[in-house]
Amino acid sequence: MELSEFVDRLDTELRTDDYADLDASANGLQVGPDEGTVDHVAVAVDGVRETFDRAVDVDADVLVTHHGLSWGGFDRVTGRTYDRIAPLIEHDLALYVSHLPLDGHQELGNAAGVADVLGLEERAPFGELGPEHIGQRGTAADSYTLEELCTRLEGLETGGQPVQSLAFGPEQIDEIAIVTGSGTDWLDEAVDAGVDALVTGEGKQKAYHEAREAGIHVVLAGHYATETFGVRSLQDLVDSWGLETSYFEVPTGL
């Protein structure tokens, strides 16, 4: 497949252009030639030296990640930035990135993957960001206790770290909102939506008191752990296009 076709297919599926003014990440093809072919696609959560080196080792043509290199551009490509980018240039490895578009995709996205794990029904978009959403909410098929909810999430790629919780909500959990990664900024929206728990990756200091005062649970299952689903879904999509794929698991425990 031509690289340009590969990029166009992903951009269309993920609605990359719709997030252009909402996301600090430069989504789409971040590094790559104007022309090229794609036979082998690697996927990973983070675009970092380790995943670049591993993609080179399996002779991948493009690496697809959730977190990329450019968050508003570069002032200089020197030092660690140069060292990180070097394998891409030296081995003609393209880098395709999808940050918020992959968070918010209601079928392939990270929040949708967490909702699958939790068995949520009657799902709807959640996590407003301008005209878009970056999360999902739904109703548990069977009510959870907080302990049961945390136990279910311990099966994610947490790097051995425990699932943390701010236990301020009701004993019975039915309505759950999800914003993966760092999502406690959407706590007020969760409260307004009347959910019992907000599931996200990592927290902020202020979330403790906000959750306590609002009477809502906040479950922190790990930034990395909650964001493996999107790239795995893209791997399945690319498999269906007849391309070879590899997935690199590099959990941070954070």
Backbone hydrogen bonds, N-H to C=O, Kabsch-Sander energy under -0.5 kcal/mol:
donor,donor_aa,acceptor,acceptor_aa,energy
3,L,36,G,-3.2
6,F,2,E,-2.4
7,V,3,L,-2.6
8,D,4,S,-2.3
9,R,5,E,-2.5
10,L,6,F,-2.0
11,D,7,V,-2.9
12,T,8,D,-2.2
13,E,9,R,-2.3
14,L,10,L,-2.7
15,R,11,D,-0.8
16,T,11,D,-1.8
18,D,15,R,-1.0
19,Y,15,R,-0.5
19,Y,16,T,-1.5
20,A,17,D,-1.3
22,L,19,Y,-1.6
23,D,19,Y,-1.5
26,A,70,S,-1.9
27,N,25,S,-1.4
28,G,97,V,-3.4
30,Q,28,G,-0.8
30,Q,95,L,-2.4
31,V,95,L,-1.6
38,V,1,M,-3.5
41,V,244,E,-3.2
42,A,62,V,-2.6
43,V,246,S,-2.5
44,A,64,V,-2.1
47,G,67,H,-2.4
48,V,46,D,-1.2
52,F,48,V,-2.5
53,D,49,R,-2.8
54,R,50,E,-2.2
55,A,51,T,-2.1
56,V,52,F,-2.3
57,D,53,D,-2.2
58,V,54,R,-1.4
59,D,56,V,-1.5
60,A,55,A,-2.6
61,D,40,H,-2.9
62,V,40,H,-1.2
63,L,94,A,-2.7
64,V,42,A,-3.1
65,T,63,L,-0.5
65,T,96,Y,-2.6
66,H,44,A,-0.7
66,H,45,V,-1.2
67,H,45,V,-2.9
68,G,66,H,-0.6
71,W,69,L,-0.6
72,G,24,A,-0.5
78,T,76,R,-0.9
81,T,78,T,-1.3
82,Y,78,T,-1.1
83,D,79,G,-2.4
84,R,80,R,-2.2
85,I,81,T,-2.1
86,A,82,Y,-2.2
88,L,85,I,-1.3
89,I,85,I,-1.4
90,E,86,A,-3.1
91,H,87,P,-1.7
92,D,89,I,-1.0
93,L,88,L,-2.4
94,A,61,D,-2.3
94,A,92,D,-0.6
95,L,31,V,-3.1
96,Y,63,L,-2.8
97,V,28,G,-2.8
98,S,65,T,-2.1
102,L,99,H,-0.8
103,D,99,H,-1.6
104,G,100,L,-2.4
105,H,101,P,-0.9
109,G,105,H,-1.4
110,N,102,L,-1.5
111,A,103,D,-1.1
113,G,109,G,-1.7
114,V,110,N,-2.1
115,A,111,A,-2.5
116,D,112,A,-1.8
117,V,113,G,-1.9
118,L,114,V,-2.0
119,G,115,A,-0.6
119,G,116,D,-1.0
120,L,115,A,-2.3
121,E,139,T,-3.4
124,A,137,R,-2.1
126,F,135,G,-1.5
129,L,132,E,-3.0
132,E,129,L,-2.0
134,I,127,G,-1.9
135,G,126,F,-2.3
136,Q,178,I,-1.9
137,R,124,A,-2.6
138,G,176,I,-2.3
139,T,121,E,-3.1
140,A,174,D,-3.0
141,A,119,G,-1.0
144,Y,173,I,-2.6
149,L,145,T,-2.3
150,C,146,L,-2.5
151,T,147,E,-2.4
152,R,148,E,-2.2
153,L,149,L,-1.5
154,E,150,C,-1.1
154,E,151,T,-0.5
155,G,152,R,-0.9
156,L,153,L,-1.8
158,T,156,L,-2.2
161,Q,158,T,-1.1
164,Q,220,L,-2.4
166,L,218,V,-3.1
167,A,165,S,-0.7
168,F,166,L,-1.6
173,I,144,Y,-3.1
173,I,171,E,-0.5
174,D,172,Q,-0.6
176,I,138,G,-2.5
176,I,174,D,-0.5
177,A,197,A,-2.5
178,I,136,Q,-2.5
179,V,199,V,-2.0
183,G,181,G,-0.8
183,G,202,E,-0.5
184,T,202,E,-0.5
186,W,183,G,-1.8
187,L,184,T,-1.6
190,A,186,W,-1.8
191,V,187,L,-2.4
192,D,188,D,-2.8
193,A,189,E,-1.9
194,G,190,A,-0.5
194,G,191,V,-1.3
195,V,190,A,-1.9
196,D,175,E,-2.6
197,A,175,E,-1.4
198,L,217,H,-2.3
199,V,177,A,-3.2
199,V,197,A,-0.5
200,T,198,L,-0.5
200,T,219,V,-2.8
201,G,181,G,-1.3
202,E,181,G,-2.2
207,A,204,K,-1.4
208,Y,204,K,-0.6
208,Y,205,Q,-1.3
209,H,205,Q,-0.6
210,E,206,K,-2.1
211,A,207,A,-2.7
212,R,208,Y,-2.2
213,E,209,H,-2.6
214,A,210,E,-1.6
215,G,211,A,-1.5
216,I,211,A,-1.7
217,H,196,D,-2.1
218,V,166,L,-1.6
219,V,198,L,-2.8
220,L,164,Q,-2.9
220,L,218,V,-0.5
221,A,200,T,-2.6
221,A,219,V,-0.7
222,G,201,G,-2.5
223,H,254,L,-1.7
226,T,222,G,-2.0
227,E,224,Y,-1.8
228,T,225,A,-0.7
232,R,228,T,-1.6
233,S,229,F,-2.3
234,L,230,G,-2.2
235,Q,231,V,-2.0
236,D,232,R,-1.9
237,L,233,S,-2.2
238,V,234,L,-2.9
239,D,235,Q,-2.4
240,S,236,D,-1.7
241,W,237,L,-0.6
241,W,238,V,-1.0
242,G,239,D,-1.9
243,L,238,V,-1.5
244,E,39,D,-2.3
246,S,41,V,-1.7
248,F,43,V,-2.4
249,E,247,Y,-0.6
250,V,248,F,-0.7
